[in-house]
Structure formats: structure tokens, C-alpha cells
């Protein structure tokens, strides 16, 4: 089978999973019934034959798990199980859920704000033409390192 067909089959399985699970259950039940019938034919009681058929067949759940791993998208299945488990846990402890939601909201908001500032200042640059010609004017004296210039002083320097 080509890799493309395998991928398409696995994607299709996500959609028709319930039908395939029913078909797998029917097939396993048929195998167990045939084995039980064989053991009854050999002289066992129906109850003993059912137990012997299960023992002989092996672990049904392990077989189903192996079959599910061969089909579908195991990564999406695991992700879906994790999300369902997370929602069950959050529903059970509402105080923790509200705290987690608040922390996530604050974290996302602060991250968004910092990226907006970084984007405006560093990545896009100043929104003026010839930004490379912008200069800073300041007074430097012994008292402080940089002191701002008043507007009258700026006008005098410009003249």
C-alpha cells in the first residue's frame, strides 16, 4: 500500500471510527463464538467453552488496542484523550480551573502587549520618513548625565 493510500485510509478512519469499531467487535465476537462452539463440540459445557475460548483467543482489549494503533491517527487520538481528560479534571475542580484560566489570560495578554511594543519599535521601525536622520538633543553637565532640552533652548539651537 502506498504511503498516500495509508494516510488517506487513516484520515478516513477518523470519520468512520464508530462503524469500524462495531465491525471489529462483531468480528471478535464471531471468532469467540466459533472457538466456543469448537470447545463445546469437544465435550465442554457452554460456560467452560466460553472461558476456554477467551483464554485461547488472547486479550481482547489488547487486540483492539493494537488494531486501533494500526489505523487512524494515533497522535490525534492521544490528543483527543488528553483534551477530554483535561476538561474532566477542570470540571471537577472549578477553583483551579478559574485560577488557571485567569493566569492564562494574563499571560497571553502580557505576551501580546510585549510583542506589539517589540513589533512597533524594533521590527517595523519608526513610522517617519528618513528615520536614520533622527537625532536626540540633550544637555550634559556635571549634575546629571542627560538632561532634556527645553523648547526655547531647542529653538535657539535650531537657529
C-alpha positions in Angstrom: 0.0 0.0 0.0 1.4 3.4 -0.9 2.1 5.9 1.8 -0.6 8.2 0.3 -3.3 5.5 0.5 -2.2 4.7 4.1 -2.6 8.4 5.0 -6.0 8.7 3.3 -7.2 5.5 5.0 -6.1 6.8 8.4 -7.8 10.1 7.8 -11.0 8.3 6.6 -10.9 6.2 9.8 -11.2 9.3 11.9 -14.6 9.9 10.3 -15.9 6.3 10.3 -14.4 5.2 13.6 -17.6 4.0 15.2 -18.6 1.8 12.2 -15.1 0.2 12.2 -15.2 -0.4 16.0 -18.6 -2.1 15.6 -17.3 -4.2 12.8 -14.2 -5.2 14.9 -16.4 -6.1 17.9 -18.6 -8.3 15.6 -15.5 -10.0 14.2 -14.0 -10.7 17.6 -17.4 -12.0 18.9 -17.7 -14.3 15.8 -14.2 -15.7 16.5 -15.0 -16.2 20.2 -18.3 -17.9 19.3 -16.6 -20.2 16.8 -13.9 -21.1 19.3 -16.6 -21.7 22.0 -18.5 -23.9 19.6 -15.4 -25.9 18.9 -14.8 -26.4 22.6 -18.5 -27.5 23.1 -18.1 -30.0 20.3 -15.1 -31.4 22.1 -17.3 -32.0 25.2 -17.1 -28.9 27.4 -20.1 -27.1 28.9 -21.1 -23.8 27.2 -19.8 -21.8 30.2 -16.4 -23.7 30.3 -16.2 -23.4 26.5 -16.7 -19.6 26.7 -13.9 -19.2 29.2 -11.6 -21.5 27.3 -12.3 -19.6 24.0 -11.4 -16.3 25.7 -8.2 -17.8 27.1 -7.3 -19.4 23.8 -8.1 -16.2 21.8 -6.0 -14.0 24.0 -6.6 -10.5 25.4 -9.5 -8.9 23.5 -8.7 -5.4 24.8 -5.0 -5.7 23.8 -6.1 -6.9 20.3 -8.5 -3.9 20.0 -5.7 -1.5 21.1 -3.3 -3.0 18.6 -5.9 -2.7 15.8 -6.6 0.9 16.7 -2.9 1.7 16.7 -2.7 0.4 13.1 -5.5 2.6 11.9 -6.5 6.2 12.4 -4.1 8.8 13.6 -2.7 7.8 17.0 -1.4 11.3 17.6 -4.9 12.8 17.2 -6.4 10.0 19.3 -4.0 10.7 22.1 -4.6 14.4 21.8 -8.3 13.9 22.0 -8.0 11.7 25.0 -5.7 14.3 26.7 -8.2 17.1 26.0 -11.2 15.1 27.3 -9.2 14.2 30.5 -8.2 17.9 31.0 -11.8 19.0 30.7 -13.0 16.4 33.1 -10.3 17.5 35.6 -11.1 21.2 35.2 -14.9 20.5 35.6 -14.2 18.6 38.8 -12.1 21.4 40.4 -13.7 24.7 39.4 -11.5 26.9 41.6 -8.3 25.6 40.0 -10.0 26.0 36.6 -10.8 29.6 37.2 -7.2 30.3 38.5 -5.7 28.6 35.5 -7.9 30.5 33.1 -7.0 33.8 34.8 -3.3 33.0 34.7 -3.5 32.0 31.0 -5.5 35.2 30.2 -3.0 37.4 31.9 0.0 35.6 30.4 -1.4 35.8 26.9 -2.4 39.5 27.3 1.1 40.4 28.6 2.8 38.4 25.8 0.5 40.2 23.2 1.4 43.6 24.7 5.1 43.0 24.7 5.1 41.6 21.1 3.1 44.6 20.0 5.6 47.0 21.5 8.5 45.0 20.1 6.9 44.9 16.7 6.2 48.6 16.6 9.6 49.7 18.0 12.1 47.1 16.7 10.7 45.2 13.8 8.8 47.8 11.8 10.9 50.8 12.9 9.8 54.4 13.4 6.7 55.5 11.3 8.6 58.5 9.9 10.5 59.1 6.7 14.3 59.1 6.9 14.3 57.6 10.4 18.1 57.2 10.2 18.4 61.0 10.3 16.6 61.4 13.6 18.8 62.7 16.4 18.4 63.2 20.1 19.3 66.5 21.7 20.2 66.7 25.3 22.3 68.8 27.8 25.1 67.0 29.6 26.6 68.6 32.7 28.2 67.5 36.0 25.0 67.1 37.9 23.2 64.6 35.7 24.2 62.5 32.7 21.4 63.6 30.3 19.1 66.5 30.8 16.3 67.3 28.4 16.3 70.5 26.4 13.5 73.0 26.9 11.6 74.2 23.8 13.1 77.7 23.9 16.6 76.2 24.1 15.8 73.9 21.2 14.6 76.9 19.1 17.8 78.7 19.9 19.9 75.6 18.9 17.9 75.3 15.7 18.6 78.9 14.7 
